[in-house]
Amino acid sequence: MRVMVTGGAGFIGSHYVRSMLSGSYKGYVDAQITVVDKLTYAGNTGNLPIGDPRLTFVKGDICDVGLLRELLPGHDAVVHFAAESHVDRSLVSAGEFAVTNVLGTQSVLDCCQLVGIDRVVHVSTDEVYGSIDSGSWHENTPLHPNSPYAASKAASDHFALAYFRTHRVPVMVTRCSNNYGPYQFPEKVIPLFITNLLEGQKVPLFGDGRNVREWLHVDDHCRAVQLVLESGTPGDVYHIGGGVEMTNADLTRRLVELCGADGNQVEHVPDRMGHDLRYSLDDSKIRTELGYRPEVDFGAGLAETVQWYRDNPAWWEPRREDHFRFPRGW
């Protein structure tokens, strides 16, 4: 078994790779993995067990069709994590998101079709749906993205499903809620707040902090992606939820407490443009059809994540630029 993982040096992709190489996924304990990653600011070979005999790392751009056509033959599956993913960056640099998330995904799908890959998982996000005041989204809910990032991911989802319908590329789409865990680049809210709080810096809380997010530990997310790779139905969409909804204000209070910080370190800042109020996924489909259940308790997972950043300043300190300490948004 040979699996190509795009974006495998990033936060979620590298966790997936480390899990597979450590034998966490039965049936794939001998799988050979090829990671293709452009190594932009959020990609880091330090996230990977470079030197593992089952791992091949290739620095490359998913928009490079020639590279993909050279690498893909002989692979049985592709798990497509590669994406620009930070909403605030998309507000000021939408073109990069369109290129990577839309054209890059189209390139991956095109090459998978030409080579004849057996299984493809396209990893997406709940943000493609926009905002929901009450209830939860189902897999057939129409997409209504509100940020350039979400729009680029929605477009990539449409490409994935179109390639299944027109070319019969055996692709499955997953849409997850907000991830957290170790090795997350310190521009996202949880690692940004943790590292700021540990350094005695202020943290920027948008508006009144009542925006609600559903939280999913990266290990649960990757287990679900693997379930979809192994047993999902091509052409289908699968939601991956964590089951824990929380306002940003409540999350911030938890982080202040876990970091042993001062509540005065929280500073309310003007709300982000187009800030979605609430996300919520109905993930009953993947639970019923594939047997998925989140296993990481949110309280325990969050505490372990704080401890990881406390124990690993050598990993995150070199990756923090000054504007991440108090960015325009997250």
C-alpha contacts under 8 A as a table, 3 or more apart, distances in Angstrom:
res1	aa1	res2	aa2	distance
1	M	28	Y	7.23
1	M	30	D	7.32
1	M	31	A	4.86
1	M	32	Q	6.28
1	M	75	H	7.30
1	M	76	D	6.23
2	R	31	A	5.58
2	R	32	Q	4.69
2	R	33	I	5.86
2	R	34	T	7.62
2	R	74	G	7.12
2	R	75	H	4.71
2	R	76	D	5.40
2	R	77	A	6.74
3	V	31	A	6.99
3	V	32	Q	6.24
3	V	33	I	4.94
3	V	34	T	6.29
3	V	75	H	5.71
3	V	76	D	5.98
3	V	77	A	4.87
3	V	78	V	5.65
3	V	79	V	7.38
4	M	33	I	5.74
4	M	34	T	4.65
4	M	35	V	5.90
4	M	36	V	7.38
4	M	72	L	7.52
4	M	75	H	6.71
4	M	77	A	6.32
4	M	78	V	4.71
4	M	79	V	6.29
5	V	8	G	5.43
5	V	13	G	7.19
5	V	17	V	7.74
5	V	33	I	7.04
5	V	34	T	6.10
5	V	35	V	4.86
5	V	36	V	6.33
5	V	78	V	5.87
5	V	79	V	4.91
5	V	80	H	5.97
5	V	81	F	7.02
6	T	13	G	7.52
6	T	35	V	5.85
6	T	36	V	4.87
6	T	37	D	6.00
6	T	62	I	7.43
6	T	78	V	7.65
6	T	79	V	6.47
6	T	80	H	4.97
6	T	81	F	5.45
6	T	82	A	5.06
7	G	10	G	5.77
7	G	13	G	5.84
7	G	14	S	7.89
7	G	35	V	7.06
7	G	36	V	6.10
7	G	37	D	4.73
7	G	38	K	7.46
7	G	43	G	7.54
7	G	80	H	7.09
7	G	81	F	5.16
7	G	82	A	3.80
7	G	83	A	7.06
8	G	11	F	7.99
8	G	12	I	7.60
8	G	13	G	4.11
8	G	14	S	4.81
8	G	16	Y	7.73
8	G	17	V	6.69
8	G	35	V	5.27
8	G	36	V	6.49
8	G	37	D	6.14
8	G	81	F	6.97
8	G	82	A	7.30
9	A	13	G	6.13
9	A	14	S	4.95
9	A	35	V	7.40
9	A	37	D	6.16
9	A	39	L	7.18
9	A	43	G	4.98
9	A	44	N	5.32
9	A	45	T	5.73
9	A	47	N	6.08
9	A	48	L	6.49
10	G	13	G	5.38
10	G	14	S	5.51
10	G	42	A	6.10
10	G	43	G	4.64
10	G	44	N	6.49
10	G	47	N	7.36
10	G	82	A	7.99
10	G	184	Q	7.92
11	F	14	S	5.66
11	F	15	H	6.50
11	F	42	A	7.88
11	F	43	G	7.75
11	F	47	N	7.75
11	F	182	P	7.96
11	F	183	Y	5.68
11	F	184	Q	4.99
11	F	185	F	6.83
12	I	15	H	5.20
12	I	16	Y	6.34
12	I	81	F	7.55
12	I	184	Q	7.89
12	I	218	V	6.29
12	I	222	C	7.36
13	G	16	Y	5.10
13	G	17	V	6.27
13	G	81	F	5.91
13	G	82	A	7.86
14	S	17	V	4.95
14	S	18	R	6.02
14	S	47	N	6.00
14	S	48	L	6.06
15	H	18	R	5.13
15	H	19	S	6.01
15	H	218	V	7.26
15	H	219	D	7.14
15	H	222	C	7.27
16	Y	19	S	5.15
16	Y	20	M	6.24
16	Y	219	D	7.76
16	Y	222	C	5.45
16	Y	223	R	7.96
17	V	20	M	5.22
17	V	21	L	6.15
17	V	33	I	7.59
17	V	48	L	7.52
18	R	21	L	5.17
18	R	22	S	6.04
18	R	48	L	6.71
18	R	49	P	7.13
19	S	22	S	5.15
19	S	23	G	6.50
19	S	24	S	5.32
19	S	25	Y	7.21
20	M	23	G	5.34
20	M	24	S	5.57
20	M	25	Y	5.69
20	M	28	Y	6.77
20	M	29	V	6.72
20	M	31	A	7.80
21	L	24	S	7.53
21	L	29	V	6.85
21	L	31	A	7.80
21	L	54	R	7.34
21	L	55	L	8.00
22	S	29	V	7.58
23	G	26	K	6.83
23	G	28	Y	7.18
23	G	29	V	4.74
24	S	29	V	7.42
25	Y	28	Y	5.60
25	Y	29	V	6.44
25	Y	223	R	7.83
25	Y	226	Q	7.43
26	K	29	V	6.03
27	G	30	D	7.75
28	Y	31	A	4.92
30	D	54	R	7.72
31	A	54	R	7.06
32	Q	54	R	4.79
32	Q	55	L	6.19
32	Q	56	T	7.95
33	I	54	R	6.13
33	I	55	L	4.99
33	I	56	T	6.20
34	T	55	L	6.01
34	T	56	T	4.71
34	T	57	F	5.87
34	T	58	V	7.27
35	V	55	L	7.47
35	V	56	T	6.22
35	V	57	F	4.87
35	V	58	V	6.00
36	V	57	F	6.32
36	V	58	V	4.94
36	V	59	K	5.82
36	V	60	G	5.78
36	V	61	D	7.43
36	V	62	I	7.53
37	D	43	G	7.14
37	D	57	F	7.94
37	D	58	V	6.61
37	D	59	K	5.20
37	D	60	G	5.43
37	D	61	D	6.51
37	D	62	I	7.71
37	D	82	A	7.34
38	K	43	G	7.32
38	K	59	K	5.34
38	K	60	G	4.68
38	K	61	D	4.98
38	K	62	I	7.69
39	L	42	A	6.94
39	L	43	G	4.35
39	L	44	N	6.15
39	L	45	T	7.89
39	L	59	K	6.80
39	L	60	G	7.94
40	T	43	G	5.35
41	Y	44	N	7.86
42	A	185	F	6.05
44	N	47	N	5.70
44	N	48	L	7.77
45	T	48	L	5.35
45	T	50	I	7.16
46	G	49	P	7.50
46	G	50	I	7.85
47	N	183	Y	6.99
49	P	52	D	5.86
49	P	55	L	7.90
50	I	55	L	7.06
50	I	57	F	7.59
51	G	55	L	7.15
52	D	55	L	5.40
53	P	56	T	7.77
60	G	64	D	7.41
60	G	67	L	7.48
61	D	64	D	5.40
62	I	65	V	7.11
62	I	68	L	7.06
62	I	82	A	7.78
62	I	100	T	7.53
62	I	104	G	5.21
62	I	105	T	7.47
62	I	107	S	6.77
62	I	108	V	6.55
63	C	99	V	7.98
63	C	100	T	7.07
63	C	103	L	6.61
63	C	104	G	4.57
63	C	105	T	7.87
63	C	107	S	5.76
63	C	108	V	7.66
64	D	67	L	5.43
64	D	68	L	6.45
64	D	107	S	7.57
65	V	68	L	5.09
65	V	69	R	6.08
65	V	107	S	6.05
65	V	108	V	7.68
65	V	111	C	7.01
66	G	69	R	5.25
66	G	70	E	6.21
67	L	70	E	5.09
67	L	71	L	6.18
68	L	71	L	5.11
68	L	72	L	5.75
68	L	108	V	7.28
68	L	111	C	6.58
69	R	72	L	5.54
69	R	73	P	7.11
69	R	111	C	5.95
69	R	115	V	7.33
70	E	73	P	6.93
72	L	75	H	5.66
72	L	111	C	7.68
72	L	112	C	7.49
72	L	115	V	6.87
73	P	115	V	6.10
75	H	78	V	7.62
75	H	117	I	6.81
76	D	117	I	5.63
76	D	118	D	5.47
76	D	119	R	6.71
77	A	117	I	5.87
77	A	118	D	5.79
77	A	119	R	4.67
77	A	120	V	5.64
78	V	117	I	7.43
78	V	119	R	6.46
78	V	120	V	4.79
78	V	121	V	6.38
79	V	120	V	5.84
79	V	121	V	4.81
79	V	122	H	6.36
79	V	123	V	7.53
79	V	229	L	7.86
80	H	105	T	7.98
80	H	120	V	7.46
80	H	121	V	5.99
80	H	122	H	4.98
80	H	123	V	5.95
81	F	122	H	6.91
81	F	123	V	5.47
81	F	124	S	7.98
82	A	100	T	7.93
82	A	101	N	7.68
83	A	97	F	7.62
83	A	100	T	6.08
83	A	101	N	5.29
84	E	96	E	7.51
84	E	97	F	5.59
84	E	100	T	6.57
84	E	101	N	6.49
84	E	149	Y	7.56
85	S	97	F	7.91
85	S	149	Y	6.53
86	H	89	R	5.52
86	H	90	S	6.54
86	H	149	Y	7.11
86	H	187	E	7.87
86	H	188	K	7.40
86	H	330	W	7.30
87	V	90	S	5.10
87	V	91	L	6.61
87	V	147	S	6.87
87	V	148	P	7.42
87	V	149	Y	5.51
87	V	150	A	7.75
87	V	330	W	6.76
88	D	91	L	5.20
88	D	92	V	7.12
88	D	328	R	7.51
88	D	329	G	5.87
88	D	330	W	5.78
89	R	92	V	5.58
89	R	93	S	5.83
89	R	94	A	7.48
90	S	93	S	4.98
90	S	94	A	4.53
90	S	95	G	7.94
90	S	96	E	7.78
90	S	97	F	6.49
90	S	147	S	7.40
90	S	148	P	5.53
90	S	149	Y	5.38
91	L	94	A	6.11
91	L	147	S	7.22
91	L	148	P	6.46
91	L	149	Y	7.91
93	S	96	E	6.05
93	S	97	F	7.37
94	A	97	F	5.25
94	A	98	A	6.39
94	A	148	P	5.84
94	A	149	Y	7.22
95	G	98	A	5.07
95	G	99	V	6.20
96	E	99	V	5.20
96	E	100	T	6.15
97	F	100	T	5.36
97	F	101	N	5.49
97	F	102	V	7.45
97	F	148	P	7.43
97	F	149	Y	6.26
97	F	152	S	6.23
98	A	101	N	5.55
98	A	102	V	5.25
98	A	103	L	6.79
98	A	152	S	5.51
99	V	102	V	5.71
99	V	103	L	5.01
99	V	104	G	6.26
100	T	103	L	5.82
100	T	104	G	4.61
100	T	105	T	7.13
101	N	104	G	5.53
101	N	105	T	5.78
101	N	152	S	5.78
101	N	153	K	6.14
101	N	156	S	6.21
102	V	105	T	5.28
102	V	106	Q	6.18
102	V	152	S	5.91
102	V	153	K	7.10
102	V	155	A	6.19
102	V	156	S	4.90
102	V	159	F	7.89
103	L	106	Q	4.98
103	L	107	S	6.13
104	G	107	S	5.08
104	G	108	V	6.33
105	T	108	V	5.07
105	T	109	L	6.17
105	T	156	S	6.07
105	T	159	F	7.67
105	T	160	A	7.74
106	Q	109	L	5.11
106	Q	110	D	5.97
106	Q	156	S	7.29
106	Q	159	F	6.53
106	Q	160	A	7.64
107	S	110	D	5.10
107	S	111	C	6.18
108	V	111	C	5.32
108	V	112	C	6.13
109	L	112	C	5.03
109	L	113	Q	6.18
109	L	160	A	6.95
109	L	163	Y	7.03
109	L	169	V	7.50
110	D	113	Q	5.18
110	D	114	L	6.32
111	C	114	L	5.01
111	C	115	V	6.02
112	C	115	V	5.29
112	C	116	G	5.70
112	C	117	I	5.20
112	C	120	V	7.98
112	C	169	V	7.21
113	Q	116	G	5.18
113	Q	117	I	6.74
113	Q	167	H	7.11
113	Q	169	V	5.74
116	G	169	V	7.90
117	I	120	V	7.19
117	I	169	V	7.79
117	I	170	P	7.77
118	D	170	P	6.47
119	R	170	P	5.42
119	R	171	V	6.25
119	R	229	L	6.72
119	R	234	P	7.92
120	V	169	V	7.80
120	V	170	P	5.99
120	V	171	V	4.46
120	V	172	M	6.27
120	V	229	L	7.11
121	V	171	V	5.58
121	V	172	M	4.93
121	V	173	V	5.92
121	V	174	T	7.28
121	V	225	V	7.54
121	V	228	V	7.38
121	V	229	L	6.17
122	H	157	D	7.61
122	H	160	A	7.16
122	H	171	V	6.84
122	H	172	M	6.07
122	H	173	V	4.81
122	H	174	T	6.34
123	V	173	V	5.99
123	V	174	T	5.04
123	V	175	R	6.43
123	V	176	C	7.99
123	V	225	V	7.91
124	S	153	K	6.43
124	S	157	D	7.15
124	S	173	V	6.78
124	S	174	T	5.55
124	S	175	R	4.60
124	S	176	C	6.60
125	T	128	V	6.26
125	T	150	A	7.86
125	T	153	K	7.30
125	T	174	T	7.38
125	T	175	R	4.28
125	T	176	C	4.88
125	T	177	S	6.42
126	D	129	Y	6.11
126	D	130	G	7.93
126	D	175	R	5.35
126	D	176	C	5.51
126	D	177	S	5.54
126	D	279	Y	6.92
126	D	280	S	7.64
126	D	281	L	7.06
127	E	130	G	5.52
127	E	131	S	7.71
127	E	145	P	6.49
127	E	150	A	5.46
127	E	279	Y	7.24
128	V	143	L	5.62
128	V	144	H	6.14
128	V	145	P	4.68
128	V	146	N	7.82
128	V	150	A	4.95
128	V	151	A	6.54
128	V	153	K	6.51
128	V	154	A	5.17
129	Y	137	W	7.69
129	Y	141	T	7.46
129	Y	142	P	6.92
129	Y	143	L	4.50
129	Y	144	H	4.75
129	Y	145	P	5.45
130	G	143	L	7.16
130	G	144	H	5.00
130	G	145	P	4.54
130	G	146	N	5.49
130	G	150	A	7.85
130	G	276	D	6.51
130	G	279	Y	7.63
131	S	276	D	5.12
131	S	277	L	5.87
131	S	278	R	5.33
131	S	279	Y	5.78
132	I	135	G	7.22
132	I	136	S	7.24
132	I	137	W	7.85
132	I	277	L	7.25
132	I	278	R	5.51
132	I	279	Y	6.02
132	I	280	S	7.20
133	D	277	L	7.34
133	D	278	R	6.31
135	G	280	S	7.21
136	S	279	Y	7.71
136	S	280	S	4.81
136	S	281	L	5.00
136	S	282	D	5.29
137	W	141	T	6.04
137	W	280	S	6.27
137	W	281	L	4.98
137	W	282	D	5.56
138	H	141	T	5.37
138	H	239	H	7.84
138	H	281	L	6.73
138	H	282	D	5.49
138	H	283	D	7.59
139	E	237	V	6.00
139	E	238	Y	6.63
139	E	239	H	6.71
139	E	282	D	7.93
143	L	154	A	6.89
145	P	148	P	7.84
145	P	150	A	5.13
145	P	151	A	5.11
145	P	154	A	6.98
146	N	150	A	6.44
146	N	151	A	6.85
146	N	274	G	6.31
146	N	276	D	7.40
147	S	150	A	5.15
147	S	151	A	6.07
147	S	274	G	6.67
148	P	151	A	4.94
148	P	152	S	6.09
149	Y	152	S	5.24
149	Y	153	K	6.38
150	A	153	K	5.10
150	A	154	A	6.05
151	A	154	A	5.02
151	A	155	A	6.15
152	S	155	A	5.13
152	S	156	S	6.26
153	K	156	S	4.97
153	K	157	D	6.18
154	A	157	D	5.06
154	A	158	H	6.33
155	A	158	H	5.09
155	A	159	F	6.29
156	S	159	F	5.00
156	S	160	A	6.21
157	D	160	A	5.05
157	D	161	L	6.30
157	D	173	V	6.93
158	H	161	L	5.27
158	H	162	A	5.94
159	F	162	A	4.98
159	F	163	Y	6.08
160	A	163	Y	5.27
160	A	164	F	6.53
160	A	171	V	6.60
160	A	172	M	7.79
160	A	173	V	7.38
161	L	164	F	5.06
161	L	165	R	6.29
161	L	171	V	7.24
161	L	172	M	7.81
161	L	173	V	7.79
161	L	235	G	5.99
162	A	165	R	5.03
162	A	166	T	5.92
162	A	167	H	7.83
163	Y	166	T	5.31
163	Y	167	H	5.14
163	Y	168	R	6.31
163	Y	169	V	5.69
163	Y	171	V	7.89
164	F	167	H	5.56
164	F	168	R	4.21
164	F	169	V	4.55
164	F	170	P	6.04
164	F	171	V	6.19
164	F	234	P	7.38
164	F	235	G	5.73
165	R	168	R	5.60
165	R	169	V	7.78
165	R	235	G	7.38
169	V	234	P	7.96
170	P	234	P	4.80
170	P	235	G	6.74
171	V	234	P	5.12
171	V	235	G	5.82
171	V	236	D	7.91
172	M	228	V	7.38
172	M	229	L	7.88
172	M	232	G	6.92
172	M	233	T	6.78
172	M	234	P	5.08
172	M	235	G	5.39
172	M	236	D	5.39
172	M	237	V	6.04
172	M	238	Y	7.77
173	V	235	G	7.56
173	V	236	D	6.43
173	V	237	V	4.67
173	V	238	Y	6.25
174	T	225	V	7.20
174	T	228	V	7.99
174	T	237	V	5.69
174	T	238	Y	4.75
174	T	239	H	5.77
174	T	240	I	6.88
175	R	237	V	7.45
175	R	238	Y	6.27
175	R	239	H	4.89
175	R	240	I	6.01
176	C	179	N	7.84
176	C	216	L	7.86
176	C	221	H	7.24
176	C	239	H	5.85
176	C	240	I	4.55
176	C	241	G	5.86
176	C	281	L	7.92
177	S	213	R	7.65
177	S	214	E	5.68
177	S	215	W	6.08
177	S	216	L	6.12
177	S	240	I	6.63
177	S	241	G	5.47
177	S	242	G	6.88
177	S	279	Y	7.68
177	S	280	S	7.51
177	S	281	L	7.15
178	N	213	R	6.82
178	N	214	E	6.01
178	N	215	W	4.99
178	N	216	L	5.80
179	N	215	W	5.98
179	N	216	L	4.81
179	N	217	H	5.50
179	N	218	V	5.52
179	N	221	H	7.62
180	Y	184	Q	7.07
180	Y	190	I	6.94
180	Y	215	W	7.16
180	Y	216	L	6.39
180	Y	217	H	5.16
180	Y	218	V	5.77
180	Y	302	L	7.83
180	Y	305	T	7.78
181	G	184	Q	6.43
181	G	217	H	5.93
181	G	218	V	5.76
181	G	219	D	7.95
181	G	301	G	7.29
181	G	302	L	7.37
181	G	305	T	5.28
182	P	305	T	5.59
182	P	308	W	6.25
182	P	309	Y	7.22
184	Q	188	K	7.48
184	Q	191	P	6.51
185	F	188	K	6.59
185	F	191	P	6.92
185	F	316	W	7.60
185	F	319	R	7.57
186	P	189	V	7.68
186	P	190	I	7.89
186	P	191	P	4.84
186	P	192	L	4.67
186	P	195	T	7.44
186	P	316	W	7.04
186	P	319	R	7.34
186	P	320	R	6.52
186	P	324	F	7.10
187	E	191	P	6.99
187	E	192	L	5.41
187	E	324	F	5.73
187	E	330	W	6.88
188	K	191	P	5.97
188	K	192	L	5.67
188	K	330	W	5.91
189	V	192	L	5.10
189	V	193	F	5.87
189	V	330	W	5.90
190	I	193	F	5.29
190	I	194	I	6.05
190	I	255	L	7.96
191	P	194	I	4.98
191	P	195	T	5.95
191	P	309	Y	7.67
192	L	195	T	5.45
192	L	196	N	6.06
192	L	203	V	7.87
192	L	324	F	7.10
192	L	325	R	7.03
193	F	196	N	5.14
193	F	197	L	5.92
193	F	203	V	5.72
193	F	252	T	7.71
193	F	255	L	7.36
194	I	197	L	5.20
194	I	198	L	6.07
194	I	255	L	6.65
194	I	259	C	6.88
194	I	306	V	6.44
194	I	309	Y	7.34
195	T	198	L	5.11
195	T	199	E	6.22
195	T	309	Y	7.06
196	N	199	E	5.20
196	N	200	G	6.25
196	N	201	Q	4.83
196	N	202	K	6.31
196	N	203	V	6.33
196	N	325	R	6.15
197	L	200	G	5.03
197	L	201	Q	5.55
197	L	202	K	6.71
197	L	203	V	7.09
197	L	256	V	6.97
197	L	259	C	6.50
197	L	261	A	6.06
197	L	265	Q	7.26
198	L	201	Q	7.52
198	L	259	C	6.26
198	L	261	A	7.27
198	L	310	R	7.33
200	G	261	A	7.34
200	G	265	Q	7.42
201	Q	265	Q	6.48
201	Q	325	R	7.48
202	K	264	N	7.87
202	K	265	Q	4.30
202	K	266	V	5.63
202	K	267	E	6.44
202	K	326	F	7.31
203	V	265	Q	6.13
203	V	266	V	5.03
203	V	267	E	5.95
203	V	325	R	7.73
203	V	326	F	6.55
204	P	266	V	6.35
204	P	267	E	5.20
204	P	268	H	5.85
204	P	269	V	5.93
204	P	326	F	6.40
204	P	327	P	7.66
204	P	329	G	7.50
205	L	208	D	7.57
205	L	209	G	6.17
205	L	248	N	7.58
205	L	249	A	7.41
205	L	252	T	7.90
205	L	266	V	6.69
205	L	267	E	5.96
205	L	268	H	4.75
205	L	269	V	5.89
206	F	209	G	5.74
206	F	268	H	5.78
206	F	269	V	5.10
206	F	270	P	5.85
206	F	271	D	4.71
206	F	272	R	6.73
206	F	329	G	7.56
207	G	210	R	7.84
207	G	268	H	5.94
207	G	269	V	5.83
207	G	270	P	5.42
207	G	271	D	4.67
208	D	249	A	7.44
208	D	268	H	7.10
209	G	247	T	6.48
209	G	248	N	4.98
209	G	249	A	4.45
209	G	250	D	7.98
210	R	247	T	5.15
210	R	248	N	6.05
210	R	249	A	6.20
210	R	277	L	7.55
211	N	247	T	5.31
211	N	248	N	5.76
211	N	249	A	7.98
211	N	276	D	7.21
211	N	277	L	4.63
211	N	278	R	5.76
212	V	245	E	6.44
212	V	246	M	5.34
212	V	247	T	4.21
212	V	248	N	6.20
212	V	277	L	6.15
212	V	278	R	4.55
212	V	279	Y	6.50
213	R	245	E	5.52
213	R	246	M	5.67
213	R	247	T	6.39
213	R	248	N	7.29
213	R	278	R	5.96
213	R	279	Y	5.49
213	R	280	S	7.19
214	E	241	G	7.23
214	E	242	G	6.43
214	E	243	G	6.61
214	E	244	V	5.31
214	E	245	E	4.24
214	E	246	M	6.46
214	E	279	Y	6.50
214	E	280	S	6.14
214	E	281	L	7.98
215	W	241	G	7.44
215	W	242	G	5.29
215	W	243	G	7.06
215	W	244	V	5.55
215	W	245	E	6.45
215	W	246	M	7.80
215	W	298	F	7.68
216	L	220	D	6.79
216	L	221	H	6.67
216	L	241	G	6.20
216	L	242	G	4.07
216	L	243	G	7.49
216	L	244	V	7.59
216	L	294	P	7.88
216	L	298	F	7.86
217	H	220	D	5.43
217	H	221	H	6.40
217	H	242	G	7.04
217	H	296	V	6.53
217	H	298	F	7.52
217	H	301	G	6.95
218	V	221	H	4.95
218	V	222	C	6.16
219	D	222	C	5.21
219	D	223	R	6.20
219	D	296	V	7.83
220	D	223	R	5.16
220	D	224	A	6.26
220	D	242	G	7.76
220	D	293	R	7.88
220	D	294	P	5.40
220	D	295	E	6.47
220	D	296	V	6.88
221	H	224	A	5.20
221	H	225	V	6.29
221	H	240	I	6.61
221	H	241	G	7.94
222	C	225	V	4.95
222	C	226	Q	6.22
223	R	226	Q	5.13
223	R	227	L	6.32
224	A	227	L	4.96
224	A	228	V	6.31
224	A	240	I	6.80
224	A	292	Y	6.26
225	V	228	V	5.12
225	V	229	L	6.18
226	Q	229	L	4.90
226	Q	230	E	6.15
227	L	230	E	5.19
227	L	231	S	5.81
227	L	232	G	6.90
227	L	290	L	6.59
227	L	292	Y	7.58
228	V	231	S	5.27
228	V	232	G	4.20
228	V	233	T	7.74
228	V	238	Y	7.81
228	V	290	L	7.50
229	L	232	G	6.02
231	S	290	L	6.87
232	G	236	D	7.48
232	G	290	L	7.38
233	T	236	D	5.68
238	Y	283	D	7.30
238	Y	285	K	6.83
238	Y	286	I	5.98
239	H	281	L	6.54
239	H	282	D	6.82
239	H	283	D	4.88
239	H	285	K	7.35
239	H	286	I	6.68
240	I	281	L	7.49
240	I	283	D	5.73
240	I	286	I	7.26
241	G	281	L	6.02
241	G	282	D	7.32
241	G	283	D	5.82
241	G	294	P	7.75
242	G	294	P	6.03
243	G	294	P	7.78
244	V	298	F	7.21
245	E	280	S	7.67
246	M	250	D	6.34
246	M	251	L	6.48
247	T	250	D	5.24
247	T	251	L	6.29
248	N	251	L	4.98
248	N	252	T	6.04
249	A	252	T	5.10
249	A	253	R	6.32
250	D	253	R	5.11
250	D	254	R	6.34
251	L	254	R	5.16
251	L	255	L	6.30
252	T	255	L	5.09
252	T	256	V	6.13
252	T	266	V	7.98
253	R	256	V	5.14
253	R	257	E	6.28
253	R	263	G	7.63
254	R	257	E	5.19
254	R	258	L	6.14
255	L	258	L	5.03
255	L	259	C	5.94
255	L	306	V	7.87
256	V	259	C	5.29
256	V	260	G	6.13
256	V	261	A	5.01
256	V	262	D	6.59
256	V	263	G	6.48
257	E	260	G	5.12
257	E	261	A	6.24
258	L	261	A	7.69
258	L	303	A	6.56
258	L	306	V	7.00
259	C	306	V	6.98
261	A	265	Q	7.45
262	D	265	Q	5.64
263	G	266	V	5.79
264	N	267	E	7.39
271	D	275	H	7.04
272	R	275	H	5.27
272	R	329	G	6.40
276	D	279	Y	7.64
282	D	285	K	7.83
283	D	286	I	5.86
283	D	287	R	6.52
284	S	287	R	5.01
284	S	288	T	5.90
285	K	288	T	5.23
285	K	289	E	5.85
285	K	290	L	7.88
286	I	289	E	5.24
286	I	290	L	5.20
286	I	291	G	6.54
286	I	292	Y	5.86
287	R	290	L	5.73
287	R	291	G	4.65
287	R	292	Y	4.45
287	R	293	R	6.26
288	T	291	G	5.71
288	T	292	Y	7.57
296	V	300	A	7.30
296	V	301	G	6.04
297	D	300	A	5.39
297	D	301	G	5.82
298	F	301	G	4.97
298	F	302	L	5.87
299	G	302	L	5.29
299	G	303	A	6.23
300	A	303	A	5.17
300	A	304	E	6.13
301	G	304	E	5.11
301	G	305	T	6.10
302	L	305	T	5.00
302	L	306	V	6.25
303	A	306	V	5.16
303	A	307	Q	6.25
304	E	307	Q	5.01
304	E	308	W	6.13
305	T	308	W	5.03
305	T	309	Y	6.49
306	V	309	Y	5.35
306	V	310	R	6.17
307	Q	310	R	4.84
307	Q	311	D	6.04
308	W	311	D	5.09
308	W	312	N	6.01
309	Y	312	N	5.07
309	Y	313	P	6.27
309	Y	316	W	7.51
310	R	313	P	6.46
312	N	315	W	5.51
312	N	316	W	6.93
313	P	316	W	5.25
313	P	317	E	5.46
314	A	317	E	5.80
314	A	318	P	7.03
315	W	318	P	6.74
315	W	319	R	7.37
316	W	319	R	5.17
316	W	320	R	6.46
317	E	320	R	5.50
318	P	321	E	7.93
320	R	324	F	6.08
320	R	325	R	7.30
321	E	324	F	5.43
321	E	325	R	7.17
322	D	325	R	5.55
322	D	326	F	7.60
323	H	326	F	5.70
323	H	327	P	5.02
323	H	328	R	7.94
324	F	327	P	4.94
327	P	330	W	7.32
